Amino acid sequence: MRFRLPRSHSFSYTFHAMKIIITGVTGFIGGEVLHQAVADPAIATIYALSRKPLPEALAQLPKVTGIIHQDFSSYPTSLLEQLRGAEACIWMIGVPRPTGDPRPVDVGYTQAASTAFTTHLQPHLPPGKKFRFIYTSGAASETDQSKTLWANAAGRHSRGEAETALLQFARENEEKYQGFVVRPGLVCSRSWMVLNWDYVILLEWLALAMLGLAKEGGVSRVFENREMVGIGRRVVSGRRK
């Protein structure tokens, strides 16, 4: 699937200051997404949803509002009121290598968040504005639930099922919700001697690509590793001009 952006995309990001939700901010990828979001002048407020209090270094960042949320299968009114005004969510909760059934987390949590944010947050956005949801999957995820897999079958099938459910929800709620799936391969912090970017992506590029989708959306709905490499590279290149 070839990556295309709206014609207005300039990679300079001259937008109104927006509010976004980020989960998994204490993880390897989530930490970089948070770092890039804090540095982005187009983002005014970051709601960091977490089961535990954020580390002090993160909690003290001016843009960051840490919100403790224990049960990601439900969203009480009091929590949704705190999130009012958020326009997008970058979702990084999952079970990469499960020992049990990962579907309650991969599929259940993702669907619960999509439903709650679309139902309760989108109506408070400007008329015609859709809520954007960026789901972090993986390059090895498998949407064909009948396909035999020899390595990490439960995790790969579960993420594939989550992708399918999210895209179906997006089709059913296309007037209010935009769902995007990102499928990174091996995420590394330095480039080393990478000759093929089909399966490897720099951490910075991945974070910038996901933030770009949160801010502007995209024409495609599923973004493979190389497509995100291209987005991230272009954002970095635009910064240097």
Phi, psi and omega per residue, in radians:
M1 nan 2.170 -3.052
R2 -1.460 2.388 -3.107
F3 -1.389 2.300 3.047
R4 -2.373 2.488 3.083
L5 -1.971 2.759 3.026
P6 -1.000 2.666 -3.094
R7 -1.033 -0.459 -3.089
S8 -1.334 -0.116 -3.029
H9 -1.236 2.100 -3.103
S10 -2.080 -0.132 -3.094
F11 1.123 0.213 3.034
S12 -1.669 -0.314 3.059
Y13 0.945 1.053 3.047
T14 -1.658 1.332 -3.075
F15 -2.037 2.945 2.973
H16 -1.160 2.666 -3.132
A17 -1.218 2.096 -3.018
M18 -1.912 2.922 3.068
K19 -1.948 2.368 3.125
I20 -2.340 2.763 3.059
I21 -1.853 2.340 3.071
I22 -2.265 2.308 3.032
T23 -1.914 2.818 3.091
G24 1.209 0.535 -3.021
V25 -1.241 -0.266 3.126
T26 -1.575 -0.007 3.126
G27 -1.523 3.085 -3.100
F28 -1.055 -0.908 -3.140
I29 -1.328 -0.766 -3.107
G30 -1.047 -0.642 3.115
G31 -1.094 -0.673 3.125
E32 -1.267 -0.673 3.075
V33 -1.045 -0.768 3.114
L34 -1.091 -0.773 3.136
H35 -1.023 -0.803 -3.127
Q36 -1.212 -0.604 3.120
A37 -1.180 -0.698 3.109
V38 -1.085 -0.641 -3.107
A39 -1.410 -0.148 -3.047
D40 -1.548 2.048 -3.131
P41 -1.163 -0.280 3.127
A42 -1.375 -0.163 -3.120
I43 -1.959 2.141 -3.101
A44 -1.659 -0.678 -3.049
T45 -2.404 2.364 3.086
I46 -2.067 2.036 3.036
Y47 -1.605 1.946 -3.120
A48 -1.720 1.845 3.136
L49 -1.493 2.223 -3.084
S50 -2.673 2.634 3.090
R51 -1.300 -0.427 -3.105
K52 -2.115 2.762 3.064
P53 -1.006 2.518 3.113
L54 -1.189 2.620 2.989
P55 -0.960 2.588 -3.036
E56 -0.959 -0.675 -3.115
A57 -1.071 -0.580 3.114
L58 -1.438 -0.721 -3.078
A59 -1.098 -0.454 -3.087
Q60 -1.511 -0.120 3.124
L61 -1.159 2.295 -3.005
P62 -1.010 -0.630 -3.088
K63 -1.406 -0.274 -2.952
V64 -1.617 2.231 3.003
T65 -2.005 1.872 3.124
G66 -1.392 2.284 3.141
I67 -2.216 2.083 3.123
I68 -1.412 2.219 -3.128
H69 -2.449 1.988 -3.024
Q70 -1.455 -0.639 -3.023
D71 -2.013 1.775 -3.090
F72 -1.417 0.130 3.049
S73 -1.624 -0.120 3.134
S74 -2.573 2.711 -3.066
Y75 -2.367 1.716 -3.138
P76 -1.153 2.779 -3.117
T77 -1.009 -0.659 -3.125
S78 -1.072 -0.665 3.111
L79 -1.227 -0.784 -3.118
L80 -1.104 -0.557 3.061
E81 -1.124 -0.639 3.094
Q82 -1.152 -0.531 -3.083
L83 -1.582 0.002 -3.079
R84 -0.990 2.368 -3.122
G85 1.742 -0.242 3.107
A86 -1.183 2.387 -3.089
E87 -1.836 -0.272 -3.054
A88 -2.737 2.799 3.066
C89 -2.353 2.300 2.981
I90 -1.803 1.964 -2.968
W91 -1.761 2.048 -3.121
M92 -2.274 0.744 3.055
I93 -1.889 2.221 3.138
G94 -2.985 3.121 3.136
V95 -2.137 1.619 -3.035
P96 -1.049 -0.832 -3.129
R97 -2.300 1.453 -3.010
P98 -1.294 2.678 2.997
T99 -1.817 -0.285 3.070
G100 -2.170 -2.628 3.132
D101 -1.470 1.984 -3.101
P102 -1.490 -0.079 -3.020
R103 -1.109 -0.643 3.093
P104 -1.002 -0.545 3.114
V105 -1.512 -0.996 -3.053
D106 -1.080 -0.817 -3.078
V107 -1.623 -0.906 -3.045
G108 -1.085 -0.859 -3.119
Y109 -1.127 -0.709 -3.114
T110 -1.136 -0.756 3.123
Q111 -1.157 -0.702 -3.129
A112 -1.083 -0.758 -3.140
A113 -1.165 -0.783 3.135
S114 -1.011 -0.788 -3.117
T115 -1.146 -0.826 -3.097
A116 -1.124 -0.777 -3.081
F117 -1.210 -0.650 3.131
T118 -1.221 -0.710 -3.088
T119 -1.267 -0.706 -2.961
H120 -1.896 -0.424 -3.112
L121 -1.725 -0.711 -3.080
Q122 -1.021 -0.665 3.139
P123 -1.075 -0.316 3.139
H124 -1.609 0.004 3.102
L125 -1.489 2.866 3.101
P126 -0.978 2.646 -3.128
P127 -0.919 2.311 3.125
G128 1.482 -0.135 -3.122
K129 -1.406 2.221 3.125
K130 -1.672 2.566 3.044
F131 -1.399 2.326 -3.117
R132 -1.834 2.373 -3.099
F133 -2.267 2.075 -3.122
I134 -1.894 1.965 -3.102
Y135 -1.695 2.186 3.131
T136 -1.568 1.876 3.126
S137 -1.837 -2.391 3.122
G138 -2.790 2.745 -3.076
A139 -1.084 -0.479 -3.091
A140 -1.615 0.064 -3.134
S141 -1.090 2.595 -3.068
E142 -2.238 2.032 -3.138
T143 -1.405 -0.397 3.118
D144 -1.388 1.770 -3.048
Q145 -1.223 -0.252 3.135
S146 -1.599 -0.123 -3.077
K147 -1.332 2.345 3.121
T148 -1.371 2.227 3.123
L149 -2.119 2.451 -3.054
W150 -1.703 -0.232 -3.128
A151 -2.324 2.231 3.089
N152 0.846 0.837 -3.070
A153 -1.057 -0.772 -3.090
A154 -1.068 -0.805 -3.124
G155 -1.166 -0.732 -3.101
R156 -1.226 -0.703 3.077
H157 -1.172 -0.686 -3.122
S158 -1.117 -0.781 3.109
R159 -1.142 -0.660 3.086
G160 -1.114 -0.672 3.081
E161 -1.151 -0.662 3.097
A162 -1.117 -0.706 3.100
E163 -1.051 -0.856 -3.113
T164 -1.055 -0.766 -3.132
A165 -1.126 -0.714 -3.136
L166 -1.128 -0.780 -3.111
L167 -1.192 -0.584 3.062
Q168 -1.163 -0.755 3.097
F169 -1.054 -0.690 3.129
A170 -1.106 -0.715 3.115
R171 -1.142 -0.652 -3.111
E172 -1.317 -0.318 -3.085
N173 -2.244 0.673 -2.991
E174 -1.113 -0.340 3.127
E175 -1.411 -0.259 -3.046
K176 -2.180 -0.276 -2.904
Y177 -2.465 2.396 2.995
Q178 -2.126 2.094 3.116
G179 -1.900 2.344 3.128
F180 -2.217 2.467 3.092
V181 -1.982 2.202 3.036
V182 -1.921 2.380 -3.023
R183 -2.198 1.248 -3.140
P184 -1.218 2.681 3.025
G185 -1.609 -2.217 3.097
L186 -1.329 2.139 -3.132
V187 -1.736 2.149 -3.110
C188 -2.191 2.693 -3.100
S189 -1.506 -0.313 3.103
R190 -2.369 2.706 -3.033
S191 -1.334 -0.512 -3.069
W192 0.852 -2.198 -3.107
M193 -2.099 0.962 -3.127
V194 -1.342 2.136 -3.134
L195 -1.794 -0.383 -3.106
N196 -2.254 1.987 -3.090
W197 -1.588 0.248 3.091
D198 -1.193 -0.535 -3.015
Y199 -2.180 0.061 -3.118
V200 -2.288 2.485 3.110
I201 -2.515 2.482 3.062
L202 -1.259 2.489 -3.125
L203 -0.967 -0.771 -3.133
E204 -1.070 -0.764 -3.123
W205 -1.113 -0.727 3.133
L206 -1.081 -0.822 3.140
A207 -1.054 -0.774 -3.133
L208 -1.152 -0.651 3.120
A209 -1.124 -0.757 -3.136
M210 -1.178 -0.676 3.082
L211 -1.142 -0.651 3.093
G212 -1.069 -0.717 3.095
L213 -1.159 -0.690 3.126
A214 -1.084 -0.620 -3.072
K215 -1.500 -0.677 -3.024
E216 -2.090 -0.259 -3.058
G217 1.298 -2.794 -3.128
G218 -3.018 2.915 3.141
V219 -1.382 -0.764 3.082
S220 -1.281 2.848 3.110
R221 -1.973 -0.425 3.117
V222 -2.093 2.237 -3.067
F223 -2.073 2.012 3.123
E224 -1.415 3.011 -3.026
N225 -0.964 -0.885 -3.074
R226 -1.108 -0.610 3.119
E227 -1.116 -0.695 3.118
M228 -1.259 -0.576 3.010
V229 -0.998 -0.787 -3.138
G230 -1.101 -0.727 3.127
I231 -1.109 -0.878 -3.104
G232 -1.034 -0.756 3.125
R233 -1.063 -0.738 -3.096
R234 -1.188 -0.626 3.097
V235 -1.126 -0.807 3.139
V236 -1.090 -0.726 3.126
S237 -1.105 -0.701 3.115
G238 -1.124 -0.569 3.111
R239 -1.147 -0.533 -3.050
R240 -1.425 -0.219 -3.097
K241 -1.377 nan nan
